[in-house]
Amino acid sequence: MTANVDRIIQSRRTHKKFSASSLDRTDIEQLLELIRWAPNHRLEEPWHCYVLDRTGINRLDQFFEENQHIASWPHPGKEKKLDKLRSHYMANLAVIIHLTSKRDENELKDRENYAACSAAAQNLLLGAEDRGLASFWSSSSAMRHPETQAWLGVNLNEEHFVGSLWIGARASFPEAPARKSIEDFTTWIS
């Protein structure tokens, strides 16, 4: 079992090229099931998913088409980034799972909630990898934009944006980037 888990973790990549595909609702629900098993303090399960299937992605694309000003937020001059997002990434995606974390007035609990959602995202990404799917954890400014959040139904007074998990069929397999050695990030205390 360990060798399989290690292999999945080490083979997961950020994919930014997808080939046209779709996932049926059952496949998507199986990925969402993995979120439920993420470690979370006091079993709060502080996550919420806004799922865009192929139809939803097409509607989001139309929303971006009608709201070009989103491309210049928060830094003017980034208009081409939205075009690339729409034409290169969104055009062939099977599903976008927009993940948020429940806000809490207690700073520690708020951080614990966000961390739990990050673990939930990793569970889903590893599940996609195990199924041979391409995935990308996006935190693009277009997806973070308050108007996009409102369009999705996110209440920013009650939720933090964690990321949009983009999933589809592989168009390529990126090489593994160089990683730091264990010694670069480890302090042994005996």
N, C-alpha and C positions, 0 to 999 in steps of 0.2 A: 504493500500500500504506500509506504513512504516514497519509494522510487517514483511511483506514478504522480503523487502530489508534487514532489520536487520537479519532475519533468514538466508538469503543467505550469507551475510558477515560473520556471526558467524559460519556457517556450513562449509565454505570453508576450505580445508585442503591441505597440501602438500602431494601428493600421490607419492610414489616411487615404487609401485607395480601396474602393469596394467595387465588386461586380454586381450588376443588377440581380436582386433576389428578393424574396419575401419570406417571412416566417408566419406560420399560422398562430392563432391565439394560444393554442396549447403549448407550442414551443416557447412563446414569450412568457407564459405563466410558469413554465418550468424554470426559466431563468429568474423570474421574480421570486419564486419559492426560495432560492438560495439567499436572497436578501434577509429573509426571516431568521436565518441561522447565524447572522453576524453577532459577535459579542456586543452586548450593550448593557450599560450600568442599570441596575434595578429592573431589568427587563422592560425598559421604557418603550423599546421599538420606536425610536423617534423619527423614523423615515417616512417619506411620502413620495410616491412615484407618479409622474404624469407621463403616460405611455402614448407615444405617437406611432401608430402603424403607418403603412405606406400612404394611406389616405390622409392621415394626420400630418405626415411630413409634407405632402403636397399642399395642404392648407397652410402650414407654417411657411413654406416657400412663397406662397401667394401673399401672406402677411408681410414677409420681408420685401417683396416686390412693391407692395403698396406703402411701405414705410422705410424708404431709402435713407431717411435721416438716422436710422438706427446704426447705419454703417459708420458714421462719424463719431460715435460715442464710445468711450469717453475721450478719444483723441481724434480731432479732425485730421483728414488726410488718409484715413484708413478705409476709404470706400471700396477699394479693390478686394479687401479682406472678405467683405460680405459676399461679393460676387464669387470669390473662390470657394467660400463656405457652401454656397448654394450649388455651384456647378460641379465642383470636384468631390465634395463630401456628401451632401444631402441627396444628390441626384440618384445615387444607387443604394442608399441605405435601406435596410429592411425594417428597422425600428430605432427610435430614439426613446430612451428612458431618462426622463428629466428628474433628477433626484434632489430632494430637499430635506433639510433637517429641522426638527421642531425647535423653535427658540425657547430659551428659558431665562428668566430674570437673574437667576443665580449663575454667575460667570463660570464656575466650575462645572455645573450641570450642563450649561450651554456648550462648553467645550467637549464634555463627555458625549453629548448628543451628536455633535458634528463628527467626532472621532468614530463613533459607532456607525455613522452613515458612510464614512470613508471605508471602513471595514466591509460594510454591506456592498459598496460599489466594487471592491476588490473581489468579493465572493461572486458577484455577477460576472465580472470580467473573466475570472478563472473558469466559471461555468461555460461562458461563451467559447473560451479557448479549448476546453475539453470537448466541445461539440464541433470543433473545426471552424468556428466563426471568427471573423475579423471584428475587432473592437477598438474604440477610441474614447478615452475619457476627455471630453471637451469642457473647457471653461471659457469659451469664446465670449467676447464682449457682446456679440449679438444675442447669444443665449442668456447672458447675465442682465441684459438691458431691462430696466423696470417695465417697459411697455411689453416686451416679450414675456416677462414673468406674469404680467397681468393677463395677457392673451391666453397663456396656459392655465390661468386660474390660481396661480401662486399668490398667497397672501404674505407679502414681505414683512408685515408686522408680526407674523406668527412663525414664519419659516425662513431659513437661510438657504440660498442656492448652494448646492454641493458640487454638482456637475451634471452634464448631459452625457449619458453613456450611449454611444452610437454603435450599432451592431448590424452586420451584414455579411455577405459572402466575401471571401478573400479574393482580391485581384492580384496580390503579390504576397511575398513573405519577407518583411524587412529583416535585415541583419541585426544581430544583438549589438547594442551600443556598448562601448567600454564601460566598465563599472569600477568604482573604487574598491580597493582591497579591504578586507575585514579590518586590518590594522589601522586604516584611515578613519574608521568611525567607532572603534572599540576601545574602551578603557577597562582593563582587568583590575578587579579589586579582590585581593586575597586576604 
